[in-house]
Structure formats: structure tokens, C-alpha cells
Amino acid sequence: MFKYLRATQSILGLNARNLLYTLPENSKESRAIADSKLRFKRILQTTDISTPKTYAVIRTKEALEQFDWNKLPSSFVLKPNKGFGGEGIIVVYGEKKRKSPDQKREWIQADGKTYSKEDLSAHIRNILEGNFSLNNTPDRAFFEERLKNIPELKPFLYKGVPDIRLIVYNKVPIMAELRLPTRESNGKANLHAGGVGVGIDIASGITTVAIQHDKVIEIHPDTKMRLSGVTIPFWDRILEMAIKAQTQTDLGYIGVDIAIDREKGPVMLEVNARPGLAIQIANNDGLVERLKRVRRLKVKSIKRGIRLGKELFGGEVEEEVETLIGKKIIGLHTSVLIKGKSLEIQEVAAKVDTGATFSSIDTELARKLGFGTAIDYFNTYSIPTDLTRTQAKEFCAINEPTILHESPDITDISIIKAGNGITIRPIIEAEMVIEGFHLKTKFTVVDRTLLKYPGIIGAKDLHHFIIDPSRK
């Protein structure tokens, strides 16, 4: 499991964690706070730390029978109060459209599975009986606000909301990882369910090594985005919140989970008195030496704790990441050079779009690159813009051989599902230079005069790069 770590002797194991840190450093009272999500949220109400809004708490089966389901919004998260490892959590992304007001409400999960009121009631009864709690003790269920993703991290996950796990000891953040949802984890960020963990450099807030099922990976299994070199927004605020969570709970050794909401910014999810140990793989380092280095330090303020964490456990990741993995770093918006049939080079403002398969350029730009004759020929077909996919396939089957024969500059035609419906676009070949990297690629051609960027860089041309959403 730990064969990738630099120093295997520094690995913190389960028994050592419990005997040396969890039990001696965390009192019974502080562990009780960490084990109750609702109690922890109440404690944070006296601080400047945001938490997801609680819609309703169900404490008994009688309260469940009387619960007004109409109070629930279209999206929410259902959680057990004392759950662990993500067990028992249901994330609802929307509500199934009702054909009439009398039709019963049904809510939809990330994988398309629907839940009726009866389904959720059955799940809540399991929560109340303690099926998902520590030691199977009776529990409470609560409905919580579903957070919304920020644009900077959205390209790197499959649905769901990512969170950041930090290990804090003696008021010093000593290790961190970004946890990303996947299709396998059903939109949850839990690693044991198939989520992805990515180590974070404490000093810079930039991601390093990524793992799934305790194995090192380079790209997200669903989005195909490279996971190293991503800058986490609000990094200093996140470190500050993690240390404050420790001081509020009086836990000496603590795992802190923080998400970033589109409107609220960093939001505290929960804390853990027994944080998992796979974070060591994602950071390619063990916890033992890091814990020893801060054990006897006198840390009088949060600012000093942040400074110590950065100085002791931060590397020059931002400068080294390109050399480390041999990939160029680009932002979501960049300038590229394109050389076409005319051999004239055009500098183009382009947007990175991981949802697009091919790169794309504006029609007028394609003309400047020497493809005007091909575009004029393609336009003679006067293809409607409101085709169904079946009609588009029929058009391609009938006309594609003729188009490719009559206009050699058109190397292919493609059916594209765009915001305005199904379109058929010609594909041309040209050379593109991104951050000094040369590649011959295929572009779909479409009128982009009403759009901000005349060029789009699609997924097929992004394998050579790391995407840093914060880079301007």
C-alpha cells in the first residue's frame, strides 16, 4: 500500500495513531464533539467560520412521521449525525419534474437514482437505529444545504463537491489533501468509496500526487484532467479555519474537512478525531516525522501556526512541478499561435474547455488561415441548425464521402451538441503552439463572432498540459 512513499519508516500506522495521538491528545469530551456533526456546528456558531445551512433535524421516529416534506428544497444532503467515512450520506442534486401538483415528490441522486418520500423515510429510520453511527448507537438524521462548486475546481471532478482534508497537530497544519468525487464514488469525495485524493503542498496550496484506491494516478478517471499542479483558492483562509477548528474543539490531533462554496467561500464540513491515513500516500510522505517536528513547539497564535506549517512542510512545488512531471502549466484562458494552409501565423485568445472533444476556431479565423474555399463549399449544403441527432447522422452518412472528396481541406465532419442544439461542423487540420509546445491538431469550424473567445482548446489537445484555474 505504501510502496510509493519516500520514507517508509515515517509512516503512521493505525495502532500508533490511536495509542500515541488519538487517545492521549484527544480527551473524551473533545472526541464527543468531533463525533457529533450537529454539536460541532453549534460550537462554530460563535466564530467567523461558515458551515452549511441545516434545514431540519429528525431525532425520533415520531418526529419522522410528522415531518413536513414540503419544507425541503429541490437539492440537499441527508446525513447521520454520528456517521463516519461518508456512510449513510445521501446527496440529492435535484427534483424530478412533476406532471401535476398532486404527484408525489421524487429526488434525484448523481447517478440518476431517484428517492421517494418513502425511500428517504426508510433511510432515516436506519440512521435513527444507529446503522451508520460509531458503535451502532442510536443517532439523529439531518438535512443540510448542498454546496455549489466554484469554477476553479469544477473541471477536476465528477459532479459532487470536493473537500480539503487537513491534519492539524499542536496548532500547525502538517499535511493536506484535496478529495475529489468520481463516478464510482457516486459524487461523494470519500476515498474508500472510489474518490480521488490529491496531496497539497502546505506552503503554496498546489496539488502534487494523486491516488485512487491507494494507487498513484495522473489524471482524473472521469474528467481526464491532470491532477498535479492545481492551485487551491483561499488557501491561507483554509489553513486559518483548520487551526481554529482545533482550538474550538480542544482536539490535539485532528482531521479537518473544508469545502469551498461558490457563494460562501471556504465552509467547514466537519472534524475527525481519528482521521484516515491514506493522506500519507497522496503526499508521498509519512506523518511520523512531521508530528515529531511540531510536538514540543510553542505555538501562541494562528498566524504562527500557519507560518510554521508552510516553513516546515512546504516545498517549491509551483516552480518544480513542470520539471517533476514534464508537463506545461496553462490557465483556463491562454494565448495560442495557429499556422494554417496559408502558412500565416495567427495569435488567438483561447479558452480551455474540457467538455469539448475537439479544439474549435471561428469561421473568419479559419478563412485567414487559408481555408476560405473549404468553408464556402461546406456552406453550400445549407445545413439546418435545428437537426435531431438522427437527422444529423443521416446527413453525415449520405454527404460525408462527397464533402471529403470535393474539399480535401476538410478532413472530417463532426456532429456537435451545442447550447443551441445539434450542429454539423467541418473539421480542418492546422498546427497550434501552446506555451511553446507544438502540435498538429484538428479544429471544428463554427461562427464564434458573438462569443468572447475566437478559439477553444478541447480535451484531445490537453494531454500535454496541467490546468491551473488560478493562472491569468
C-alpha positions as CSV (number, residue, x, y, z in Angstrom):
1,M,0.0,0.0,0.0
2,F,2.8,2.5,0.9
3,K,5.4,1.4,-1.7
4,Y,5.4,4.9,-3.3
5,L,6.4,6.8,-0.1
6,R,9.8,8.3,0.1
7,A,10.5,7.3,3.7
8,T,8.5,4.2,4.7
9,Q,9.9,4.3,8.3
10,S,8.0,7.6,8.7
11,I,4.6,6.0,8.0
12,L,2.0,6.4,10.8
13,G,0.0,3.2,11.2
14,L,-3.4,2.7,12.7
15,N,-2.3,1.4,16.1
16,A,0.3,4.1,16.5
17,R,-2.2,6.8,15.6
18,N,-4.6,5.6,18.3
19,L,-2.1,4.9,21.0
20,L,0.2,7.9,20.5
21,Y,-2.1,10.6,19.3
22,T,-5.9,9.9,19.2
23,L,-6.2,8.7,22.9
24,P,-3.5,10.8,24.6
25,E,-4.1,14.0,22.7
26,N,-7.9,14.0,22.4
27,S,-10.0,13.9,25.5
28,K,-13.2,12.0,25.8
29,E,-15.2,15.3,25.7
30,S,-13.3,16.6,22.6
31,R,-13.8,13.3,20.8
32,A,-17.6,13.6,21.6
33,I,-17.7,17.0,20.0
34,A,-15.9,15.7,16.9
35,D,-18.2,12.7,16.7
36,S,-21.4,14.8,16.6
37,K,-21.7,16.9,13.4
38,L,-24.6,18.9,14.9
39,R,-22.8,19.7,18.1
40,F,-19.7,20.8,16.3
41,K,-21.8,23.1,14.1
42,R,-23.4,24.7,17.1
43,I,-19.9,25.4,18.6
44,L,-18.8,27.1,15.4
45,Q,-21.9,29.5,15.5
46,T,-19.8,31.7,17.9
47,T,-17.0,32.0,15.4
48,D,-16.5,33.6,11.9
49,I,-16.4,30.1,10.3
50,S,-19.2,29.3,7.9
51,T,-20.9,25.9,7.9
52,P,-23.6,24.5,5.5
53,K,-27.1,25.6,6.5
54,T,-29.2,22.9,8.4
55,Y,-32.7,22.6,7.1
56,A,-34.2,20.1,9.6
57,V,-33.1,17.6,12.3
58,I,-35.1,14.4,12.9
59,R,-34.5,12.9,16.4
60,T,-37.2,10.3,16.7
61,K,-39.4,8.0,14.6
62,E,-42.4,10.0,15.9
63,A,-40.8,13.2,14.5
64,L,-40.2,11.5,11.2
65,E,-43.9,10.5,10.9
66,Q,-44.9,14.2,11.4
67,F,-42.2,15.7,9.2
68,D,-43.4,18.1,6.5
69,W,-41.5,17.1,3.4
70,N,-42.7,20.2,1.5
71,K,-40.2,22.2,3.6
72,L,-37.3,20.5,1.8
73,P,-35.7,22.3,-1.2
74,S,-35.0,20.6,-4.6
75,S,-31.4,19.7,-3.6
76,F,-30.0,18.8,-0.2
77,V,-27.7,16.4,1.7
78,L,-29.1,13.9,4.2
79,K,-26.6,12.9,6.9
80,P,-26.4,10.8,10.0
81,N,-25.2,13.0,12.9
82,K,-22.6,10.5,14.1
83,G,-21.8,8.9,10.8
84,F,-18.2,8.2,9.8
85,G,-16.4,7.6,6.5
86,G,-19.2,9.0,4.5
87,E,-21.5,6.1,5.3
88,G,-25.2,6.9,5.3
89,I,-24.9,10.2,3.4
90,I,-27.4,10.8,0.5
91,V,-26.7,13.7,-1.8
92,V,-29.7,14.9,-3.8
93,Y,-29.0,17.0,-6.8
94,G,-32.5,17.9,-7.9
95,E,-36.1,17.0,-8.0
96,K,-37.8,15.0,-10.7
97,K,-40.3,17.1,-12.6
98,R,-43.9,16.5,-11.6
99,K,-46.6,16.2,-14.2
100,S,-49.2,17.5,-11.8
101,P,-49.2,19.2,-8.3
102,D,-50.8,16.0,-6.9
103,Q,-47.9,13.8,-8.0
104,K,-45.5,12.7,-5.2
105,R,-42.1,14.4,-5.0
106,E,-39.1,12.4,-6.1
107,W,-35.5,13.5,-5.6
108,I,-32.5,12.6,-7.9
109,Q,-29.0,11.4,-6.9
110,A,-25.8,11.9,-9.0
111,D,-26.2,8.5,-10.7
112,G,-29.8,9.2,-11.7
113,K,-31.3,7.1,-8.9
114,T,-34.5,8.6,-7.5
115,Y,-35.7,8.7,-3.9
116,S,-39.4,9.0,-2.9
117,K,-40.5,10.2,0.5
118,E,-40.9,6.6,1.5
119,D,-37.3,5.7,0.4
120,L,-35.9,8.6,2.4
121,S,-38.0,7.7,5.4
122,A,-36.7,4.2,5.4
123,H,-33.1,5.5,5.2
124,I,-33.8,7.9,8.1
125,R,-35.1,5.0,10.2
126,N,-31.8,3.2,9.6
127,I,-30.0,6.3,10.7
128,L,-32.1,6.6,13.9
129,E,-31.4,3.0,14.7
130,G,-27.7,3.6,14.5
131,N,-26.8,1.6,11.4
132,F,-24.3,4.3,10.3
133,S,-23.0,5.6,13.6
134,L,-20.0,4.8,15.6
135,N,-20.6,1.7,17.8
136,N,-24.1,1.4,16.2
137,T,-25.5,3.7,18.8
138,P,-28.9,5.4,18.2
139,D,-28.5,8.6,16.1
140,R,-30.2,11.6,14.6
141,A,-30.6,12.5,11.0
142,F,-30.5,15.9,9.5
143,F,-31.0,17.7,6.2
144,E,-28.2,20.1,5.2
145,E,-27.6,22.6,2.4
146,R,-25.9,21.2,-0.7
147,L,-22.9,23.3,-1.6
148,K,-22.2,24.6,-5.1
149,N,-18.9,24.2,-6.8
150,I,-16.6,27.0,-7.7
151,P,-15.5,27.3,-11.4
152,E,-11.8,26.9,-10.5
153,L,-12.2,23.3,-9.4
154,K,-15.2,22.2,-11.5
155,P,-13.1,20.8,-14.4
156,F,-11.4,18.4,-12.0
157,L,-14.3,16.5,-10.6
158,Y,-17.3,14.3,-11.5
159,K,-20.4,16.0,-10.0
160,G,-20.5,16.3,-6.3
161,V,-18.4,18.8,-4.2
162,P,-14.7,18.3,-3.5
163,D,-13.3,18.9,0.0
164,I,-9.9,19.5,1.6
165,R,-8.7,17.3,4.4
166,L,-6.1,18.8,6.7
167,I,-4.2,17.2,9.6
168,V,-3.5,19.7,12.3
169,Y,-1.3,19.0,15.3
170,N,-0.3,21.4,18.0
171,K,-1.9,24.3,16.0
172,V,0.2,23.5,13.0
173,P,-1.2,22.2,9.7
174,I,1.2,19.3,8.9
175,M,-0.5,17.6,5.9
176,A,-3.3,18.2,3.4
177,E,-5.1,16.6,0.5
178,L,-7.8,17.5,-2.0
179,R,-10.6,14.8,-2.1
180,L,-12.4,14.7,-5.4
181,P,-15.7,12.9,-6.3
182,T,-15.8,10.3,-9.1
183,R,-18.5,8.4,-11.0
184,E,-17.5,5.3,-8.9
185,S,-18.0,7.2,-5.6
186,N,-21.4,8.4,-6.8
187,G,-20.5,12.1,-6.5
188,K,-19.0,11.8,-3.0
189,A,-15.5,12.8,-2.0
190,N,-14.8,9.7,0.2
191,L,-11.7,7.8,-0.8
192,H,-12.9,4.4,0.4
193,A,-15.9,4.7,-2.0
194,G,-13.6,5.3,-5.0
195,G,-13.0,9.1,-4.7
196,V,-9.6,10.6,-5.6
197,G,-7.1,12.0,-3.1
198,V,-4.6,14.6,-4.2
199,G,-1.7,15.8,-2.0
200,I,-1.4,19.5,-1.4
201,D,1.8,21.4,-0.7
202,I,1.3,23.2,2.6
203,A,3.3,26.3,1.5
204,S,1.7,27.0,-1.8
205,G,-1.7,25.3,-1.8
206,I,-0.8,23.5,-5.1
207,T,-1.7,19.8,-5.7
208,T,1.1,17.2,-6.0
209,V,0.5,13.4,-6.1
210,A,-2.9,11.9,-6.8
211,I,-4.2,8.5,-5.7
212,Q,-7.3,6.3,-6.1
213,H,-7.7,3.0,-4.2
214,D,-4.2,3.6,-2.7
215,K,-2.6,3.6,-6.2
216,V,-0.9,6.6,-7.8
217,I,-2.7,8.1,-10.8
218,E,-2.0,11.1,-13.0
219,I,-5.5,12.0,-14.4
220,H,-9.0,12.0,-13.0
221,P,-10.7,8.8,-14.1
222,D,-13.8,10.6,-15.4
223,T,-12.8,14.1,-16.5
224,K,-9.4,13.0,-17.8
225,M,-7.9,16.2,-16.3
226,R,-4.3,16.1,-15.0
227,L,-4.5,16.5,-11.2
228,S,-1.0,17.8,-10.3
229,G,-0.3,21.5,-10.3
230,V,-3.8,22.7,-9.4
231,T,-3.9,25.8,-7.2
232,I,-6.4,25.7,-4.3
233,P,-8.2,29.1,-3.9
234,F,-8.5,30.7,-0.5
235,W,-5.5,28.6,0.8
236,D,-4.4,30.9,3.7
237,R,-8.1,31.2,4.9
238,I,-8.4,27.4,4.7
239,L,-5.3,26.9,6.9
240,E,-6.6,29.5,9.4
241,M,-10.0,27.8,9.6
242,A,-8.3,24.4,10.2
243,I,-6.4,25.7,13.2
244,K,-9.4,27.5,14.6
245,A,-11.3,24.2,14.4
246,Q,-8.7,22.6,16.6
247,T,-8.8,25.4,19.2
248,Q,-12.6,25.3,19.3
249,T,-12.8,21.5,19.9
250,D,-9.6,21.2,22.0
251,L,-8.6,18.2,19.9
252,G,-4.8,17.9,20.0
253,Y,-4.6,15.7,16.9
254,I,-7.4,16.4,14.4
255,G,-8.5,15.9,10.8
256,V,-10.5,18.9,9.4
257,D,-12.7,18.8,6.3
258,I,-13.4,22.1,4.4
259,A,-15.2,22.7,1.2
260,I,-15.3,25.8,-1.0
261,D,-18.8,27.1,-1.9
262,R,-19.5,29.3,-4.9
263,E,-21.1,32.0,-2.7
264,K,-19.8,31.4,0.8
265,G,-16.2,30.6,0.0
266,P,-14.5,28.2,2.4
267,V,-17.0,26.2,4.5
268,M,-16.3,23.9,7.4
269,L,-17.9,20.5,7.0
270,E,-16.7,18.5,10.0
271,V,-13.8,17.4,12.1
272,N,-12.4,14.0,12.8
273,A,-10.7,12.8,16.0
274,R,-9.4,9.7,14.1
275,P,-8.5,10.9,10.6
276,G,-7.6,8.3,8.0
277,L,-4.1,7.6,7.0
278,A,-4.2,7.4,3.2
279,I,-3.4,11.1,3.1
280,Q,0.3,9.9,3.5
281,I,0.2,8.2,0.1
282,A,-1.2,11.3,-1.6
283,N,1.6,13.4,-0.1
284,N,4.3,10.8,-0.8
285,D,5.4,11.2,2.8
286,G,4.7,9.8,6.2
287,L,3.2,11.6,9.2
288,V,5.6,10.4,11.9
289,E,8.5,12.8,11.3
290,R,6.1,15.7,10.8
291,L,4.3,15.0,14.0
292,K,7.7,14.8,15.9
293,R,8.8,18.1,14.5
294,V,5.9,20.1,15.9
295,R,5.2,18.2,19.1
296,R,7.1,20.4,21.6
297,L,6.8,23.7,19.7
298,K,5.2,26.7,21.5
299,V,2.6,27.9,19.1
300,K,0.9,31.0,20.6
301,S,-1.1,32.2,17.6
302,I,-2.9,31.0,14.5
303,K,-0.6,33.1,12.3
304,R,2.5,31.5,13.8
305,G,0.9,28.0,13.2
306,I,0.3,28.8,9.5
307,R,3.8,30.2,9.1
308,L,5.4,27.1,10.8
309,G,3.3,24.7,8.6
310,K,4.5,26.5,5.5
311,E,8.1,26.7,6.5
312,L,8.4,23.1,7.8
313,F,6.3,21.2,5.3
314,G,6.1,23.3,2.1
315,G,8.2,22.7,-1.0
316,E,8.9,24.7,-4.1
317,V,6.1,22.9,-5.9
318,E,5.0,25.8,-8.1
319,E,8.5,26.1,-9.6
320,E,9.3,22.4,-9.8
321,V,6.0,20.8,-11.0
322,E,6.7,21.3,-14.7
323,T,10.1,19.6,-14.4
324,L,8.8,17.0,-12.0
325,I,6.1,15.6,-14.3
326,G,7.2,17.0,-17.7
327,K,4.0,18.9,-18.3
328,K,3.4,22.6,-19.1
329,I,1.1,24.6,-16.9
330,I,-1.6,26.7,-18.5
331,G,-4.7,28.6,-17.2
332,L,-8.3,28.3,-18.3
333,H,-7.6,31.2,-20.7
334,T,-4.5,31.4,-22.8
335,S,-3.0,32.8,-26.0
336,V,-2.1,30.3,-28.8
337,L,-0.5,30.5,-32.2
338,I,-2.1,28.8,-35.1
339,K,-0.5,28.2,-38.5
340,G,-2.8,27.1,-41.3
341,K,-2.7,26.3,-45.0
342,S,-1.7,29.9,-45.9
343,L,1.4,29.5,-43.6
344,E,0.4,32.7,-42.0
345,I,0.5,32.6,-38.2
346,Q,-2.4,33.9,-36.2
347,E,-2.3,34.7,-32.5
348,V,-5.6,33.7,-30.9
349,A,-7.1,34.2,-27.5
350,A,-8.4,30.8,-26.5
351,K,-10.4,29.2,-23.7
352,V,-9.7,25.8,-22.2
353,D,-12.9,23.6,-22.5
354,T,-12.6,20.1,-21.1
355,G,-16.2,19.4,-22.1
356,A,-15.3,19.8,-25.8
357,T,-13.7,16.9,-27.6
358,F,-12.0,18.9,-30.4
359,S,-10.5,22.3,-30.4
360,S,-12.6,24.9,-32.3
361,I,-12.0,28.1,-34.1
362,D,-14.1,30.9,-35.5
363,T,-15.1,30.9,-39.2
364,E,-13.4,34.1,-40.1
365,L,-10.2,33.0,-38.4
366,A,-10.3,29.8,-40.5
367,R,-10.6,32.0,-43.6
368,K,-7.4,33.9,-42.6
369,L,-5.7,30.6,-42.2
370,G,-6.4,29.7,-45.8
371,F,-9.5,27.6,-45.5
372,G,-12.0,30.0,-47.1
373,T,-12.7,27.9,-50.2
374,A,-13.4,24.8,-48.0
375,I,-15.8,26.8,-45.8
376,D,-17.6,28.3,-48.8
377,Y,-18.1,24.8,-50.2
378,F,-19.4,23.4,-46.9
379,N,-21.8,26.3,-46.7
380,T,-23.4,25.3,-50.0
381,Y,-25.1,22.5,-48.1
382,S,-27.2,25.0,-46.1
383,I,-27.4,22.6,-43.1
384,P,-30.3,23.5,-40.7
385,T,-29.3,24.3,-37.1
386,D,-32.3,22.5,-35.5
387,L,-31.5,18.9,-36.5
388,T,-32.2,16.0,-34.3
389,R,-29.2,13.6,-33.7
390,T,-30.9,11.0,-36.0
391,Q,-31.2,13.6,-38.8
392,A,-27.6,14.7,-38.3
393,K,-26.4,11.1,-38.6
394,E,-28.4,10.6,-41.7
395,F,-26.9,13.7,-43.3
396,C,-23.4,12.6,-42.5
397,A,-23.9,9.1,-43.8
398,I,-25.2,10.5,-47.1
399,N,-23.0,13.5,-47.7
400,E,-19.7,13.0,-45.8
401,P,-18.0,10.9,-48.6
402,T,-18.8,13.6,-51.2
403,I,-17.7,16.5,-48.9
404,L,-14.4,14.9,-48.1
405,H,-13.8,14.1,-51.8
406,E,-14.8,17.5,-53.2
407,S,-12.9,19.6,-50.5
408,P,-9.7,17.9,-49.4
409,D,-9.0,20.7,-46.9
410,I,-12.0,19.3,-44.9
411,T,-10.5,16.3,-43.2
412,D,-13.8,15.2,-41.5
413,I,-17.2,16.5,-40.3
414,S,-18.5,16.2,-36.8
415,I,-21.8,16.2,-35.0
416,I,-21.6,18.6,-32.1
417,K,-24.2,19.1,-29.3
418,A,-24.0,22.8,-28.6
419,G,-26.1,25.2,-26.5
420,N,-28.4,25.9,-29.4
421,G,-28.9,22.3,-30.3
422,I,-27.3,19.7,-32.7
423,T,-24.9,21.2,-35.3
424,I,-22.7,19.7,-38.0
425,R,-19.3,21.3,-38.4
426,P,-16.4,20.8,-40.8
427,I,-13.0,19.8,-39.4
428,I,-9.7,21.2,-40.6
429,E,-6.1,20.4,-39.7
430,A,-3.6,23.1,-38.6
431,E,-0.6,23.5,-36.4
432,M,-1.1,25.0,-32.9
433,V,1.5,26.3,-30.4
434,I,0.6,26.5,-26.8
435,E,3.2,27.8,-24.3
436,G,5.9,26.8,-26.7
437,F,4.5,23.3,-27.3
438,H,3.9,22.5,-31.0
439,L,1.1,20.1,-32.0
440,K,-0.7,19.3,-35.2
441,T,-4.4,19.1,-34.4
442,K,-7.9,19.1,-35.7
443,F,-10.3,22.1,-35.3
444,T,-14.0,22.2,-35.8
445,V,-15.1,25.5,-37.5
446,V,-18.1,27.5,-36.3
447,D,-19.2,31.1,-36.2
448,R,-18.0,32.5,-32.8
449,T,-18.4,36.2,-33.6
450,L,-20.9,36.6,-30.7
451,L,-18.6,34.7,-28.2
452,K,-15.7,36.2,-26.2
453,Y,-13.0,33.8,-27.5
454,P,-12.4,33.0,-31.1
455,G,-10.7,29.7,-30.1
456,I,-11.5,26.8,-27.9
457,I,-8.9,24.2,-26.7
458,G,-10.6,20.8,-26.4
459,A,-9.8,17.7,-24.4
460,K,-7.9,16.0,-27.2
461,D,-5.2,18.7,-27.1
462,L,-4.9,19.0,-23.3
463,H,-3.0,15.8,-22.5
464,H,0.3,17.6,-22.7
465,F,-0.7,20.2,-20.1
466,I,-1.6,20.8,-16.4
467,I,-4.6,23.2,-16.0
468,D,-4.2,25.8,-13.2
469,P,-7.5,27.6,-13.0
470,S,-6.0,30.5,-10.9
471,R,-3.4,31.3,-13.6
472,K,-4.2,34.5,-15.5
